């Protein structure tokens, strides 16, 4: 698998503009914290060999708390990892058990502290809210623990029930309560109130950061910056086409090794680009730059956008500020619905 990924890194060195400088590198999509020092270094060496890398590049690695021993964090630091995304989800064992996670709340705390003690202070943790049985009090305590640990970036997502998962089965059997929409809204409001009161900037619907600690990598997705994805299921975007790799480890590795097609792709129509612009930009703190939208997509789509937005503006879900169409606090509670109704 790693040999195939290294070969793909080389094969696709011309995918992006040759003058492009790589500003961020992100190891995600599973358990990259299982990689040994040499394995991770081989991947990084291939990237540095075939691409132009910015000085001070942000290099993030997703990690499970139970993988982050002190020696592991030292290894990652020595590899050049300068940002960690730690999958905490909750600091309470009862929540973690329901979510079928194998780490404990105390392991999650220790993982953060070990990382900080080793010199990696640029850390993001993720939370899940609206978990069945999660009281508002325990949700507030959960957030307080993250704040006490001085984590500079927090992502939080409402629990969703995927098909054919143990959680879905338990809910169908009545062993666990179904997702409560009122609880979801209430806990999202608690999240916004607590973190903004602690000087976190709510810069994207699900993301909060201290100043200068925005995720550069994720921000590039939301800003429409071209990117290249390596490995099974990885997606890429060159500004006009989307490309996605085979979502099967063995088939992917065999295709790369034998120089066979390993991806599918689609070319985006102007309407598709306009709707992606709406979907991604509206989630951001600065919203949709209406002048940029009109320049890029033309008068017809601009008129449609502003016509669809008018009722939402009148009802205080959206506002116009300095030529930017933004969600209000109330609008953030129904952001997906608003985006869908703004599509051209």
C-alpha positions in Angstrom: 0.0 0.0 0.0 2.7 2.5 1.0 4.7 1.7 -2.2 1.6 2.3 -4.3 1.0 5.7 -2.5 4.6 6.7 -3.1 4.3 5.7 -6.7 1.1 7.8 -7.0 2.8 10.8 -5.5 5.4 10.6 -8.3 3.0 9.8 -11.1 0.8 12.8 -10.3 3.5 15.4 -9.7 2.1 17.4 -12.7 -1.6 17.3 -11.5 -1.4 20.7 -10.0 0.1 23.8 -11.7 3.9 23.3 -11.8 4.2 26.7 -10.2 2.0 25.7 -7.2 3.5 25.7 -3.8 2.2 23.1 -1.3 1.1 25.0 1.8 -0.5 22.1 3.7 0.0 18.3 4.0 -2.7 16.3 5.8 -2.5 12.6 6.8 -6.1 11.5 7.5 -8.8 9.1 6.4 -8.2 6.3 8.9 -5.4 5.6 11.3 -2.2 7.3 10.0 -1.0 7.3 13.6 -0.3 3.5 13.1 2.5 4.4 10.7 6.1 3.8 11.9 8.7 6.5 11.7 10.3 5.2 8.4 6.9 4.6 6.7 5.7 8.1 7.4 9.1 9.6 6.5 9.2 7.7 3.1 5.8 9.4 2.2 7.1 12.8 3.3 10.3 12.3 1.4 8.4 11.5 -1.8 6.3 14.6 -1.4 9.3 16.9 -0.9 11.1 15.3 -3.8 8.3 15.8 -6.4 6.5 19.0 -5.2 7.5 22.5 -4.2 6.8 22.8 -0.5 6.3 26.1 1.3 8.6 27.1 4.2 6.6 26.6 7.4 4.2 24.1 5.7 1.4 23.0 8.0 1.6 19.2 8.4 -1.3 17.6 10.2 -1.8 14.0 11.2 -5.1 12.5 12.5 -4.5 10.3 15.5 -6.5 8.2 17.9 -5.9 9.0 21.5 -4.8 5.5 22.4 -2.1 5.6 19.8 -0.4 8.7 21.2 2.2 7.4 23.7 5.0 9.8 24.6 7.4 7.9 22.3 4.9 8.0 19.4 4.4 11.8 19.8 8.2 12.2 19.8 8.4 10.1 16.6 5.7 12.2 14.9 7.4 15.5 15.9 10.7 14.2 14.5 8.9 13.3 11.3 8.0 16.9 11.0 4.4 16.7 12.1 3.5 20.1 13.5 -0.2 19.8 14.0 -2.3 17.0 15.5 -6.0 16.2 15.0 -7.0 14.1 17.9 -10.2 12.1 17.7 -11.5 12.8 21.3 -15.3 12.9 20.6 -16.0 12.9 24.4 -14.1 13.0 27.6 -16.8 10.8 29.3 -16.5 7.0 29.1 -20.3 6.5 28.9 -20.4 8.5 25.7 -17.4 6.8 24.2 -18.8 3.4 24.9 -22.0 4.3 23.1 -20.0 5.6 20.2 -18.1 2.3 20.1 -14.7 4.0 20.7 -11.9 2.0 22.3 -10.1 4.8 24.1 -11.2 6.2 27.5 -11.7 9.8 28.6 -8.5 9.8 30.6 -6.5 8.5 27.7 -7.8 11.4 25.6 -6.7 13.9 28.2 -3.3 12.2 28.5 -2.8 12.2 24.7 -3.3 16.0 24.6 -1.0 16.6 27.5 1.8 14.3 26.1 1.6 16.1 22.7 1.9 19.5 24.4 4.7 18.4 26.6 6.6 17.1 23.6 6.3 20.4 21.8 3.3 19.9 19.5 0.9 22.6 20.7 -1.0 23.2 17.5 -3.8 20.7 18.3 -7.4 20.3 17.2 -9.8 18.0 19.0 -13.2 16.9 17.8 -16.4 16.5 19.8 -19.7 14.8 19.1 -22.9 16.4 20.5 -26.5 15.3 20.6 -25.4 11.8 21.8 -28.4 10.0 23.3 -28.3 10.5 27.0 -25.9 13.4 26.8 -27.3 16.0 29.2 -26.6 19.7 28.6 -24.7 19.7 31.9 -22.4 16.9 30.8 -21.9 18.6 27.4 -20.8 21.8 29.1 -18.4 19.8 31.3 -17.1 18.2 28.2 -16.3 21.6 26.6 -14.8 22.8 29.9 -12.3 20.0 29.9 -11.1 20.9 26.4 -10.8 24.5 27.5 -8.8 23.6 30.6 -6.4 21.7 28.4 -5.8 24.9 26.4 -6.5 23.3 23.0 -6.4 26.1 20.4 -8.8 24.5 17.9 -12.0 22.6 18.4 -14.3 20.9 15.9 -17.8 19.7 16.9 -20.3 17.7 15.0 -23.8 16.6 15.6 -24.1 12.8 15.9 -25.5 11.2 12.7 -26.7 7.6 12.6 -25.1 5.7 9.6 -26.8 2.8 8.1 -25.8 -0.7 9.1 -23.9 0.4 12.2 -24.3 -0.9 15.8 -25.7 2.4 16.8 -28.5 2.2 14.2 -29.3 -1.4 15.4 -29.5 -0.3 19.1 -31.8 2.6 18.2 -34.1 0.3 16.2 -34.2 -2.2 19.1 -35.2 0.6 21.5 -32.0 0.1 23.5 -30.9 3.6 22.8 -32.9 6.8 22.3 -33.1 8.2 18.8 -31.4 11.4 17.9 -33.3 14.4 19.5 -33.5 17.4 17.2 -34.2 19.8 20.0 -31.2 18.5 22.0 -29.1 18.9 18.9 -30.1 22.6 18.4 -29.7 23.3 22.1 -26.3 21.8 22.4 -25.1 23.6 19.3 -26.2 26.9 20.8 -24.3 26.0 24.0 -21.3 25.2 22.0 -21.3 28.6 20.2 -22.0 30.5 23.4 -19.2 28.9 25.5 -16.5 28.9 22.9 -17.1 32.4 21.6 -17.1 33.7 25.2 -13.7 32.1 25.6 -12.3 34.1 22.6 -12.6 31.3 20.1 -13.5 32.5 16.6 -16.4 30.6 15.0 -14.8 30.6 11.6 -16.7 27.7 10.0 -20.0 26.1 11.0 -18.3 23.2 12.8 -14.9 24.8 13.6 -13.7 27.2 16.3 -10.2 28.5 16.7 -8.1 30.8 18.7 -6.6 33.6 16.6 -3.8 32.3 14.2 -4.9 28.7 14.8 -7.4 28.2 11.9 -6.9 25.0 10.0 -5.0 26.1 6.9 -5.7 22.8 5.3 -9.5 22.7 5.7 -9.7 26.4 5.0 -8.2 25.7 1.5 -11.0 23.3 0.8 -13.7 25.8 1.7 -11.9 28.5 -0.3 -11.9 26.4 -3.5 -8.1 26.0 -3.6 -7.0 23.1 -5.9 -5.6 20.0 -4.0 -4.3 16.6 -4.6 -5.4 13.4 -2.7 -3.2 10.3 -2.5 -4.4 6.8 -1.6 -7.6 4.8 -1.7 -10.8 6.8 -1.7 -8.8 10.1 -1.9 -10.3 13.0 -3.7 -8.6 15.7 -5.8 -9.7 19.0 -7.4 -7.8 21.0 -10.0 -10.2 23.9 -10.2 -12.3 22.3 -13.0 -12.4 18.6 -12.4 -13.0 16.4 -9.4 -11.2 13.1 -9.2 -11.6 10.2 -6.7 -9.5 7.1 -6.3 -10.7 3.5 -6.1 -12.2 2.9 -2.7 -10.7 -0.5 -2.2 -7.2 -1.0 -0.8 -6.1 -4.0 -2.8 -7.7 -2.9 -6.1 -6.1 0.6 -5.6 -2.6 -0.8 -4.9 -2.8 -3.3 -7.9 -4.0 -0.6 -10.3 -1.2 1.8 -9.3 1.5 -1.0 -9.4 0.4 -2.1 -12.8 -0.1 1.4 -14.3 -3.9 0.8 -14.7 -6.6 3.5 -14.2 -7.1 4.0 -10.5 -9.7 6.8 -10.4 -12.8 8.3 -11.8 -13.4 12.0 -12.6 -16.0 14.5 -13.6 -15.8 18.0 -15.1 -17.8 20.5 -13.2 -20.3 22.7 -15.1 -20.5 26.4 -14.2 -23.7 25.7 -12.3 -22.0 23.0 -10.2 -19.1 25.4 -9.4 -21.6 28.1 -8.4 -23.5 25.8 -6.1 -20.2 24.5 -4.5 -19.2 28.1 -4.0 -22.5 28.8 -2.2 -22.3 25.6 -0.1 -18.7 26.1 1.1 -18.5 29.9 1.5 -21.8 30.2 3.3 -20.4 28.0 6.1 -17.5 30.4 6.7 -17.4 33.4 9.0 -17.1 35.8 6.1 -19.8 34.2 4.1 -20.3 34.6 0.3 -18.5 37.5 -1.3 -21.4 38.6 -3.6 -19.1 40.7 -5.9 -16.8 37.7 -6.3 -19.8 35.5 -7.0 -21.2 37.8 -9.6 -17.8 38.3 -11.3 -17.1 34.5 -11.4 -20.6 33.2 -12.3 -22.4 36.0 -14.1 -25.5 38.2 -13.7 -28.1 35.4 -14.1 -26.8 33.2 -11.3 -26.2 36.3 -9.1 -29.8 37.5 -9.6 -31.1 34.0 -8.7 -28.9 33.9 -5.6 -30.0 37.2 -4.2 -33.6 36.5 -5.0 -33.5 33.3 -3.1 -31.7 35.0 -0.2 -34.2 37.8 0.2 -36.7 36.0 2.4 -33.9 34.6 4.6 -32.6 38.1 5.0 -36.0 39.5 5.9 -36.4 36.7 8.5 -33.0 37.4 10.1 -31.4 34.1 9.0 -29.0 35.9 6.6 -27.5 39.4 6.6 -25.6 41.4 4.0 -22.5 43.1 5.4 -19.8 44.8 3.2 -20.9 42.9 0.1 -20.8 39.6 2.0 -23.9 37.4 2.5 -23.5 35.8 5.9 -25.4 33.5 8.3 -26.7 35.0 11.5 -26.5 33.0 14.7 -30.1 31.9 14.0 -29.1 31.0 10.5 -26.3 28.7 11.6 -28.9 26.4 13.1 -30.3 25.6 9.7 -27.3 26.3 7.4 -27.7 23.2 5.3 -31.3 24.0 4.5 -30.5 27.6 3.6 -27.6 26.5 1.3 -29.9 24.1 -0.5 -32.5 26.8 -1.1 -29.9 29.2 -2.4 -28.6 26.9 -5.1 -28.9 28.3 -8.6 
